Amino acid sequence: MNDLTAPRLYNEYDRPHADVREFLARIERAGELLHVPHADCNLEMGTLAEAVNQGGKSPPALLFDEIPGYPKGYRVFSGATNSMRRLAITMGFPVPNHPLDVVRAYRDRMKNHEPIPPRVVKSGPVLENVLRGDQLNVLKFPVPFLHELDGGRYLGTDDLVIMRDPVDHWINCGTYRVMVHDARRLGLWISPGKQGRQIREKYFSQGKSCPVLVSCGHDPLLFLAGGNELRFGLSEFDYAGGHRGKPVEVVHSEVHGLPMPAHAEIVVEGEMLPGEFAPEGPFGEFTGYYAGGKSDQPVIRVQRIYHRNDPILGMATPMRPPSDFSYSKCVMKAGMIWDEVERSGLGGVTGVWCHEAGGARMLNVIAIKQAYAGHSKQAGMAAASCQSGAYLGRFVVVVDDDIDPTDLFDVMWAICTRCDPAEDIDIVRKMWSGPLDPRIPRGATSNSRAVIDACRPFEMLKSFPPVARATPELRKKIEEKFKDVLSRC
Ligand SMILES: Cc1cc2nc3c(=O)[nH]c(=O)nc-3n(C[C@H](O)[C@H](O)[C@H](O)COP(=O)(O)O)c2cc1C
């Protein structure tokens, strides 16, 4: 095991952060946090998230405070995991030098990852304030209105929507958008096929209401777990516990006995009644469009609100990428696809990257060292259809191991020179997509995939023309000799 594979190495820290506050202190020490006073939740926070994340190489996380109309200390936190360093701190990996370091560390840890179920505790900071009856008002928090064409204010973006499967009784936590209808009613949008939607349908098909918690502001590791596809039946709490090396602490909610993170900042408890719908959306989404439009979606009737003193609301702002979470999604998706493809039995993978231009879903690249004819096609098909790579995909590109999958120029060069379109591009129809896909007709929920084999054909490996590039030794020698010239370029 090298140092990247050691499980639960918490950088300079010897234990996982307890909550979002300790995480904030850690990223502040790492120079990765920007304090932003006086930004209004009406469009200013969303637009600042856009400007910061589209403006430079390594955007910091943003902590909004002194928000007009709200008590000082009521804060909003954007971009928690959206850099190589913050991701490494979140996951407890050594500080990386290259994006693939984090992806590889994730893949390597998953070889030994054992889910750890949450530990139920009687109390926790989330219970510092428990609101019932007339006190219920989700707008006591600085809920942002993110983009100009949105249909409302969104409490849930960096959230965990927690539900119990009524048949198998496992707990699913998914990140799904949650719009505010009014002080005590929320709209929840879940795309067809998502596990939370399957669970909700089980309640509704039996004519039962569906109990639900919405946690907003928690250990960013839970956001990474909730926002990426895990295998059906694996609770995100158990998955996150496995990464922490210790259980996530949860307390049971008052009304439905659902587990909520004991250190969460804000948790809303409620239920969705079968047949009760209200217009939800539109919402600017991660593909860069308002494709889902406005539609009737189930309503959460709020029954309790739990929150810490001076609560910190998490915010993740989907938009034309890059966004305040798209980088972290690239890394997580890439690690998960690499892990799943290898679990399917395929060897020889040397790297995976899901590009931000494709929202970390629509342009995924897998690099392999070819070992047999058909290897590259097998890799492409597996990456296109595994659980973490299946939803709303579009293009999967397979490249040889001399190509850096994170480098779009390198990838495009491989496509241009090693892929014969008629021979090497396969179209797979009727794959998992959904209303957020801007290219498919409204109402459709499936799309097609292009699996682009941009590897040298296996049969031509020996005869493929050599690459016209100096050998590393020659390059080094000449660069050394002419370093004065080169330093002036
Ligand atoms: C910031 C963010 C927002 C998301 N919003 C939604 C959403 O509104 N609806 C949805 O179905 N999926 C959304 N997703 C994707 C889901 O979180 C993801 O597919 C996750 O795997 C769903 O959980 P599940 O697999 O347990 O269903 C979002 C992801 C992120 C990171």
The ligand as a Tripos MOL2 file, in Angstrom:
@<TRIPOS>MOLECULE
LIG
   31    33     1     0     0
SMALL
NO_CHARGES

@<TRIPOS>ATOM
      1 C1        -26.0340   19.9380   -6.0680 C.3       1 LIG1
      2 C2        -26.8240   18.7630   -6.5620 C.ar      1 LIG1
      3 C3        -28.1680   18.9100   -6.8090 C.ar      1 LIG1
      4 C4        -28.9270   17.8330   -7.2650 C.ar      1 LIG1
      5 N1        -30.2630   17.9990   -7.4840 N.ar      1 LIG1
      6 C5        -31.0100   16.9520   -7.8730 C.ar      1 LIG1
      7 C6        -32.4240   17.0750   -8.0020 C.ar      1 LIG1
      8 O1        -33.0070   18.1360   -7.7900 O.2       1 LIG1
      9 N2        -33.1180   15.9740   -8.3460 N.ar      1 LIG1
     10 C7        -32.5190   14.7780   -8.6230 C.ar      1 LIG1
     11 O2        -33.1940   13.8110   -8.9560 O.2       1 LIG1
     12 N3        -31.1770   14.6350   -8.5200 N.ar      1 LIG1
     13 C8        -30.4260   15.6830   -8.1320 C.ar      1 LIG1
     14 N4        -29.0660   15.5450   -7.9940 N.ar      1 LIG1
     15 C9        -28.4340   14.2600   -8.3130 C.3       1 LIG1
     16 C10       -28.6570   13.2860   -7.1840 C.3       1 LIG1
     17 O3        -28.2590   13.8280   -5.9750 O.3       1 LIG1
     18 C11       -27.8930   11.9950   -7.4210 C.3       1 LIG1
     19 O4        -28.3830   11.4030   -8.5930 O.3       1 LIG1
     20 C12       -27.9740   11.0410   -6.2500 C.3       1 LIG1
     21 O5        -27.3020    9.8600   -6.5610 O.3       1 LIG1
     22 C13       -29.4160   10.7310   -5.9290 C.3       1 LIG1
     23 O6        -29.4970    9.8580   -4.8420 O.3       1 LIG1
     24 P1        -30.0820    8.3920   -5.0380 P.3       1 LIG1
     25 O7        -29.0830    7.6910   -5.9260 O.co2     1 LIG1
     26 O8        -30.1230    7.8660   -3.6660 O.co2     1 LIG1
     27 O9        -31.4120    8.5630   -5.6870 O.co2     1 LIG1
     28 C14       -28.3050   16.5960   -7.5020 C.ar      1 LIG1
     29 C15       -26.9400   16.4410   -7.2340 C.ar      1 LIG1
     30 C16       -26.1990   17.5080   -6.7620 C.ar      1 LIG1
     31 C17       -24.7380   17.3160   -6.4570 C.3       1 LIG1
@<TRIPOS>BOND
     1     1     2 1
     2     2     3 ar
     3     2    30 ar
     4     3     4 ar
     5     4     5 ar
     6     4    28 ar
     7     5     6 ar
     8     6     7 ar
     9     6    13 1
    10     7     8 2
    11     7     9 ar
    12     9    10 ar
    13    10    11 2
    14    10    12 ar
    15    12    13 ar
    16    13    14 ar
    17    14    15 1
    18    14    28 ar
    19    15    16 1
    20    16    17 1
    21    16    18 1
    22    18    19 1
    23    18    20 1
    24    20    21 1
    25    20    22 1
    26    22    23 1
    27    23    24 1
    28    24    25 2
    29    24    26 1
    30    24    27 1
    31    28    29 ar
    32    29    30 ar
    33    30    31 1
@<TRIPOS>SUBSTRUCTURE
     1 LIG1         1 GROUP 0 **** ****
